């Protein structure tokens, strides 16, 4: 649709009428020298003097052109624009980080696919379920953190989920060390998401052991995450009956989630358990997109302005041409040598 950004400019349309009505005509005077033999000199040089007082009068073309030009200038001042169809711009409203334990205990083959009866190690089961989860989160920025004896960023927060899936597939057991550093994984995630502009920040922490190698205690890291408005959901996939580092501390994971306002889950033995956990996470953290709708505008003030300049230029070119055609041709001036010859003869 068409609109004017400054429609109040049309109030200027009657301004020339008000000026013509209220402002007196401009008059000017100039000094002159009286010459009693002015006409004799004019006749001698073949010039026809103009009248002393000249009053310029507009012709019919000027009377039509000047209002037209004023209307065009007012239209240009009102700034006509064409508003195009609305465009919707979508931005992710949530940043989602996945922290995955790669300690040596993730090689335990205690996960079973109910459909095929296939036994697989814990990391393989996690990869398959997480890959489906990532593929469904089209509107979230997703990143990966891996941890073992230390925590490392595997994939930055990005909407390029294909790259995230490639990096997820490249994870190997033991690549981050044999031990478990849950507190360091939380601390690294807080650092990676500290400058995130997203309104919601979520960490899904998956581990099969207890914390044995962190430089910062997990509870303290959770308190820092809470201060940065980072919600942590924990998933324990280890055997709570195991001993040592392989024993998953479900109470500690529950405490981490409670501190940040998240939830704690447990998945043991079946791939379907992990699927159910991620379905629950998908339900409690649905896709959330910030949509901004704007309408592009194109300015067209230059069109009436260009028409006004073109008409003005054409009028003056036409007036100059008419003046050249109407001007009489001058006779050549008498030769000055005649006076000199007469003087010589005397």
DODO-324312 format. One record per residue (C-alpha): residue number from 1; z, x, y. Coordinates in Angstrom, 3 decimals. Example, Ala and Ser with C-alpha at 12.3 -4.5 7.8 and 13.67 -1.06 7.14 Angstrom:
REM residues 2
{rec 1,{7.800,12.300,-4.500}},
{rec 2,{7.140,13.670,-1.060}},
***
This chain:
REM residues 346
{rec 1,{0.000,0.000,0.000}},
{rec 2,{-0.410,0.960,3.633}},
{rec 3,{2.419,1.305,6.123}},
{rec 4,{3.286,2.939,9.453}},
{rec 5,{6.152,5.428,9.647}},
{rec 6,{6.686,4.685,13.360}},
{rec 7,{5.658,1.058,13.942}},
{rec 8,{7.594,0.970,17.230}},
{rec 9,{4.771,3.106,18.707}},
{rec 10,{2.694,-0.068,19.039}},
{rec 11,{5.008,-1.059,21.893}},
{rec 12,{3.052,1.499,23.943}},
{rec 13,{-0.163,-0.539,23.772}},
{rec 14,{0.394,-2.416,27.100}},
{rec 15,{1.455,0.782,28.914}},
{rec 16,{-1.949,1.383,30.656}},
{rec 17,{-1.923,-2.188,32.021}},
{rec 18,{1.571,-1.671,33.447}},
{rec 19,{0.518,1.643,35.035}},
{rec 20,{-2.607,0.052,36.577}},
{rec 21,{-0.523,-2.821,37.896}},
{rec 22,{2.549,-0.978,39.204}},
{rec 23,{1.384,2.540,40.147}},
{rec 24,{-0.729,2.874,43.345}},
{rec 25,{-4.140,4.494,43.222}},
{rec 26,{-4.194,8.227,43.600}},
{rec 27,{-5.602,9.415,46.940}},
{rec 28,{-6.247,12.898,48.216}},
{rec 29,{-7.294,14.426,51.554}},
{rec 30,{-8.737,17.792,52.406}},
{rec 31,{-9.190,19.811,55.603}},
{rec 32,{-12.679,19.908,57.141}},
{rec 33,{-14.524,21.650,59.994}},
{rec 34,{-16.467,19.529,62.438}},
{rec 35,{-20.009,20.807,63.057}},
{rec 36,{-22.147,19.044,65.707}},
{rec 37,{-25.355,20.422,64.189}},
{rec 38,{-24.427,19.758,60.535}},
{rec 39,{-27.366,17.449,59.893}},
{rec 40,{-29.840,19.979,61.386}},
{rec 41,{-28.577,22.640,58.981}},
{rec 42,{-28.747,20.229,56.055}},
{rec 43,{-32.352,19.351,56.959}},
{rec 44,{-33.219,23.041,57.295}},
{rec 45,{-31.986,23.866,53.792}},
{rec 46,{-33.357,20.646,52.281}},
{rec 47,{-29.980,19.200,51.200}},
{rec 48,{-28.796,15.626,51.468}},
{rec 49,{-25.099,15.494,52.388}},
{rec 50,{-22.767,13.212,50.459}},
{rec 51,{-20.605,10.678,52.261}},
{rec 52,{-17.273,11.914,53.512}},
{rec 53,{-15.161,9.456,51.489}},
{rec 54,{-15.973,9.135,47.818}},
{rec 55,{-14.492,6.449,45.596}},
{rec 56,{-15.168,6.953,41.934}},
{rec 57,{-15.942,3.814,39.986}},
{rec 58,{-15.989,3.540,36.209}},
{rec 59,{-19.107,2.352,34.488}},
{rec 60,{-19.243,-0.278,31.740}},
{rec 61,{-19.152,2.352,28.983}},
{rec 62,{-15.926,3.818,30.345}},
{rec 63,{-14.377,0.356,30.572}},
{rec 64,{-15.043,-0.126,26.869}},
{rec 65,{-14.226,3.387,25.754}},
{rec 66,{-10.845,3.949,27.439}},
{rec 67,{-8.993,0.980,25.821}},
{rec 68,{-10.564,1.898,22.488}},
{rec 69,{-9.354,5.493,22.772}},
{rec 70,{-5.869,4.367,23.766}},
{rec 71,{-5.622,2.079,20.732}},
{rec 72,{-6.690,4.937,18.458}},
{rec 73,{-4.081,7.271,19.965}},
{rec 74,{-1.342,4.679,19.514}},
{rec 75,{-2.369,4.144,15.879}},
{rec 76,{-2.221,7.905,15.284}},
{rec 77,{1.234,8.043,16.906}},
{rec 78,{2.419,5.249,14.603}},
{rec 79,{1.474,7.581,11.684}},
{rec 80,{-0.345,5.464,9.119}},
{rec 81,{0.441,6.504,5.521}},
{rec 82,{-0.748,5.330,2.139}},
{rec 83,{2.076,4.822,-0.352}},
{rec 84,{0.929,5.529,-3.888}},
{rec 85,{2.243,4.131,-7.156}},
{rec 86,{5.864,5.030,-7.974}},
{rec 87,{6.480,8.177,-10.010}},
{rec 88,{9.521,8.539,-12.244}},
{rec 89,{11.076,11.976,-12.550}},
{rec 90,{13.493,12.455,-15.422}},
{rec 91,{16.090,15.181,-15.701}},
{rec 92,{18.523,15.850,-18.539}},
{rec 93,{22.003,14.604,-17.704}},
{rec 94,{23.749,16.418,-20.568}},
{rec 95,{23.863,20.020,-21.761}},
{rec 96,{24.640,20.402,-25.452}},
{rec 97,{25.662,23.695,-27.045}},
{rec 98,{25.913,24.216,-30.803}},
{rec 99,{28.293,26.971,-31.962}},
{rec 100,{27.721,27.830,-35.629}},
{rec 101,{29.921,30.014,-37.797}},
{rec 102,{27.962,32.794,-39.595}},
{rec 103,{30.880,34.473,-41.334}},
{rec 104,{30.515,35.636,-44.914}},
{rec 105,{32.175,32.511,-46.295}},
{rec 106,{29.157,30.439,-45.185}},
{rec 107,{27.331,31.834,-48.255}},
{rec 108,{29.435,29.681,-50.589}},
{rec 109,{27.132,27.380,-52.592}},
{rec 110,{29.298,24.265,-52.601}},
{rec 111,{26.979,21.778,-50.852}},
{rec 112,{24.959,19.364,-52.985}},
{rec 113,{21.929,17.289,-52.052}},
{rec 114,{22.639,13.859,-53.559}},
{rec 115,{18.930,13.005,-53.803}},
{rec 116,{17.862,16.076,-55.794}},
{rec 117,{21.158,17.464,-57.079}},
{rec 118,{20.239,20.803,-55.510}},
{rec 119,{23.118,23.134,-54.734}},
{rec 120,{22.865,25.154,-51.545}},
{rec 121,{25.002,27.436,-49.442}},
{rec 122,{26.828,26.059,-46.442}},
{rec 123,{24.538,27.628,-43.853}},
{rec 124,{21.419,26.146,-45.466}},
{rec 125,{22.972,22.680,-45.403}},
{rec 126,{24.011,23.168,-41.777}},
{rec 127,{20.524,24.325,-40.775}},
{rec 128,{18.840,21.286,-42.318}},
{rec 129,{21.197,18.769,-40.726}},
{rec 130,{21.309,20.503,-37.334}},
{rec 131,{17.494,20.708,-37.271}},
{rec 132,{17.237,16.918,-37.638}},
{rec 133,{19.913,16.461,-34.978}},
{rec 134,{18.121,18.735,-32.488}},
{rec 135,{14.781,17.002,-33.114}},
{rec 136,{16.298,13.668,-32.075}},
{rec 137,{17.896,14.938,-28.849}},
{rec 138,{14.708,14.954,-26.799}},
{rec 139,{16.387,14.398,-23.448}},
{rec 140,{19.214,16.970,-23.719}},
{rec 141,{19.142,20.645,-22.970}},
{rec 142,{20.307,22.379,-26.142}},
{rec 143,{21.510,25.921,-26.755}},
{rec 144,{22.855,27.906,-29.697}},
{rec 145,{25.828,30.238,-30.033}},
{rec 146,{26.534,32.110,-33.267}},
{rec 147,{29.888,33.650,-34.073}},
{rec 148,{31.572,35.657,-36.755}},
{rec 149,{33.643,38.674,-35.871}},
{rec 150,{32.242,38.203,-32.341}},
{rec 151,{30.285,35.500,-30.515}},
{rec 152,{26.666,35.897,-29.382}},
{rec 153,{24.183,33.632,-27.558}},
{rec 154,{21.330,32.768,-29.910}},
{rec 155,{19.365,30.352,-27.679}},
{rec 156,{19.884,29.514,-23.990}},
{rec 157,{20.145,25.950,-22.795}},
{rec 158,{16.602,24.632,-22.833}},
{rec 159,{14.430,21.570,-23.313}},
{rec 160,{12.110,23.635,-25.510}},
{rec 161,{13.583,22.355,-28.743}},
{rec 162,{10.846,23.950,-30.833}},
{rec 163,{12.110,27.369,-29.773}},
{rec 164,{15.664,26.302,-30.581}},
{rec 165,{14.577,25.296,-34.092}},
{rec 166,{12.825,28.646,-34.598}},
{rec 167,{15.960,30.555,-33.568}},
{rec 168,{18.084,28.251,-35.713}},
{rec 169,{15.947,29.086,-38.729}},
{rec 170,{16.365,32.831,-38.066}},
{rec 171,{20.159,32.705,-38.442}},
{rec 172,{21.479,34.788,-41.324}},
{rec 173,{24.902,34.916,-42.883}},
{rec 174,{26.913,37.894,-41.683}},
{rec 175,{24.650,38.701,-38.703}},
{rec 176,{27.623,38.213,-36.351}},
{rec 177,{30.171,39.948,-38.589}},
{rec 178,{32.250,38.895,-41.600}},
{rec 179,{35.286,37.486,-39.766}},
{rec 180,{35.742,34.354,-37.612}},
{rec 181,{36.226,34.331,-33.804}},
{rec 182,{36.490,30.674,-32.784}},
{rec 183,{38.198,31.394,-29.459}},
{rec 184,{35.461,33.864,-28.456}},
{rec 185,{32.778,31.270,-29.300}},
{rec 186,{34.465,28.739,-27.017}},
{rec 187,{34.893,31.316,-24.257}},
{rec 188,{31.248,32.394,-24.465}},
{rec 189,{30.114,28.762,-24.294}},
{rec 190,{32.245,28.160,-21.210}},
{rec 191,{30.605,31.168,-19.560}},
{rec 192,{27.087,30.096,-20.536}},
{rec 193,{27.603,26.550,-19.243}},
{rec 194,{29.657,27.396,-16.156}},
{rec 195,{26.684,27.096,-13.784}},
{rec 196,{25.162,24.085,-15.519}},
{rec 197,{24.158,21.271,-13.109}},
{rec 198,{24.470,18.646,-15.871}},
{rec 199,{26.980,15.868,-15.343}},
{rec 200,{28.146,16.161,-18.974}},
{rec 201,{28.667,19.338,-21.003}},
{rec 202,{29.333,19.190,-24.741}},
{rec 203,{30.075,21.851,-27.358}},
{rec 204,{29.766,21.099,-31.085}},
{rec 205,{31.743,23.767,-32.904}},
{rec 206,{31.065,24.178,-36.622}},
{rec 207,{33.159,26.528,-38.746}},
{rec 208,{34.381,26.951,-42.329}},
{rec 209,{37.356,29.212,-41.658}},
{rec 210,{40.284,29.837,-39.358}},
{rec 211,{40.404,32.108,-36.351}},
{rec 212,{41.060,35.727,-37.314}},
{rec 213,{39.149,37.873,-34.827}},
{rec 214,{39.216,36.260,-31.350}},
{rec 215,{40.215,38.216,-28.290}},
{rec 216,{41.389,34.916,-26.765}},
{rec 217,{43.342,32.272,-28.727}},
{rec 218,{41.303,29.115,-29.457}},
{rec 219,{43.893,26.837,-27.780}},
{rec 220,{43.784,28.894,-24.581}},
{rec 221,{39.988,28.880,-24.653}},
{rec 222,{40.096,25.100,-25.092}},
{rec 223,{42.323,24.773,-22.012}},
{rec 224,{39.780,26.791,-20.016}},
{rec 225,{36.988,24.580,-21.348}},
{rec 226,{38.919,21.498,-20.266}},
{rec 227,{39.184,22.902,-16.751}},
{rec 228,{35.382,23.358,-16.735}},
{rec 229,{34.898,19.749,-17.957}},
{rec 230,{33.498,20.900,-21.293}},
{rec 231,{34.081,18.484,-24.192}},
{rec 232,{34.417,20.094,-27.625}},
{rec 233,{33.720,18.316,-30.917}},
{rec 234,{34.755,20.321,-33.971}},
{rec 235,{33.388,20.162,-37.525}},
{rec 236,{35.304,21.775,-40.362}},
{rec 237,{33.277,22.433,-43.476}},
{rec 238,{35.544,24.836,-45.338}},
{rec 239,{37.940,24.225,-48.180}},
{rec 240,{41.426,23.401,-46.858}},
{rec 241,{42.866,24.412,-50.241}},
{rec 242,{41.453,27.934,-49.979}},
{rec 243,{43.554,30.900,-48.887}},
{rec 244,{43.128,33.612,-46.289}},
{rec 245,{40.214,33.600,-43.885}},
{rec 246,{38.197,31.161,-46.010}},
{rec 247,{40.736,28.399,-45.438}},
{rec 248,{39.626,26.023,-42.711}},
{rec 249,{42.430,25.156,-40.303}},
{rec 250,{41.739,21.464,-39.709}},
{rec 251,{44.872,21.036,-37.620}},
{rec 252,{43.772,23.792,-35.231}},
{rec 253,{40.315,22.238,-34.936}},
{rec 254,{41.878,18.839,-34.260}},
{rec 255,{44.051,20.385,-31.553}},
{rec 256,{41.030,22.014,-29.878}},
{rec 257,{39.202,18.679,-29.780}},
{rec 258,{42.246,16.805,-28.487}},
{rec 259,{42.686,19.244,-25.605}},
{rec 260,{39.149,18.683,-24.320}},
{rec 261,{38.847,14.968,-25.133}},
{rec 262,{36.538,15.468,-28.113}},
{rec 263,{36.729,14.497,-31.763}},
{rec 264,{37.327,16.469,-34.944}},
{rec 265,{35.269,15.916,-38.109}},
{rec 266,{35.363,17.148,-41.667}},
{rec 267,{32.437,17.573,-44.046}},
{rec 268,{33.035,18.938,-47.552}},
{rec 269,{30.793,19.280,-50.541}},
{rec 270,{27.886,16.960,-49.709}},
{rec 271,{24.982,17.301,-47.329}},
{rec 272,{25.368,13.590,-46.627}},
{rec 273,{28.834,14.296,-45.196}},
{rec 274,{27.241,16.522,-42.554}},
{rec 275,{24.544,13.903,-41.920}},
{rec 276,{27.209,11.261,-41.314}},
{rec 277,{29.054,13.578,-38.936}},
{rec 278,{25.957,14.213,-36.841}},
{rec 279,{25.080,10.509,-36.868}},
{rec 280,{28.514,9.843,-35.436}},
{rec 281,{28.000,12.554,-32.820}},
{rec 282,{24.631,11.051,-31.987}},
{rec 283,{26.289,7.694,-31.463}},
{rec 284,{29.191,8.871,-29.306}},
{rec 285,{26.960,11.188,-27.248}},
{rec 286,{23.741,9.153,-26.821}},
{rec 287,{20.757,10.509,-24.961}},
{rec 288,{21.436,10.367,-21.268}},
{rec 289,{18.742,10.951,-18.670}},
{rec 290,{18.963,10.988,-14.893}},
{rec 291,{15.903,9.199,-13.537}},
{rec 292,{14.672,9.566,-9.985}},
{rec 293,{11.939,7.268,-8.734}},
{rec 294,{9.909,8.223,-5.682}},
{rec 295,{6.612,7.112,-4.206}},
{rec 296,{4.158,9.799,-3.040}},
{rec 297,{2.737,9.290,0.447}},
{rec 298,{-0.459,10.556,2.031}},
{rec 299,{-0.714,10.879,5.812}},
{rec 300,{-3.788,9.470,7.558}},
{rec 301,{-2.822,9.861,11.230}},
{rec 302,{-5.593,12.437,11.595}},
{rec 303,{-8.350,9.845,11.049}},
{rec 304,{-7.828,7.771,14.263}},
{rec 305,{-7.118,11.002,16.151}},
{rec 306,{-10.372,12.546,14.940}},
{rec 307,{-12.327,9.388,15.821}},
{rec 308,{-10.851,9.418,19.341}},
{rec 309,{-11.789,13.070,19.898}},
{rec 310,{-15.292,12.476,18.553}},
{rec 311,{-15.903,9.447,20.799}},
{rec 312,{-14.544,11.310,23.815}},
{rec 313,{-16.788,14.304,23.161}},
{rec 314,{-19.883,12.155,22.586}},
{rec 315,{-19.311,10.269,25.843}},
{rec 316,{-19.127,13.445,27.895}},
{rec 317,{-22.191,14.899,26.201}},
{rec 318,{-24.076,11.690,26.956}},
{rec 319,{-22.878,11.661,30.584}},
{rec 320,{-23.967,15.267,31.063}},
{rec 321,{-27.391,14.522,29.617}},
{rec 322,{-27.872,11.496,31.885}},
{rec 323,{-26.810,13.511,34.944}},
{rec 324,{-29.313,16.231,34.126}},
{rec 325,{-32.122,13.694,33.752}},
{rec 326,{-31.299,11.921,37.026}},
{rec 327,{-30.801,14.988,39.213}},
{rec 328,{-33.883,15.553,41.517}},
{rec 329,{-35.744,18.802,41.290}},
{rec 330,{-35.154,21.068,44.296}},
{rec 331,{-38.002,22.443,46.357}},
{rec 332,{-38.088,26.216,46.622}},
{rec 333,{-36.419,27.509,49.813}},
{rec 334,{-38.723,28.880,52.600}},
{rec 335,{-39.220,32.564,52.553}},
{rec 336,{-36.986,34.441,54.996}},
{rec 337,{-39.786,36.848,55.762}},
{rec 338,{-41.351,34.282,58.119}},
{rec 339,{-38.607,34.700,60.720}},
{rec 340,{-38.908,38.433,60.499}},
{rec 341,{-42.684,38.279,61.001}},
{rec 342,{-42.329,36.103,64.088}},
{rec 343,{-39.809,38.464,65.595}},
{rec 344,{-42.106,41.387,64.912}},
{rec 345,{-45.008,39.641,66.578}},
{rec 346,{-43.045,39.104,69.781}},
***
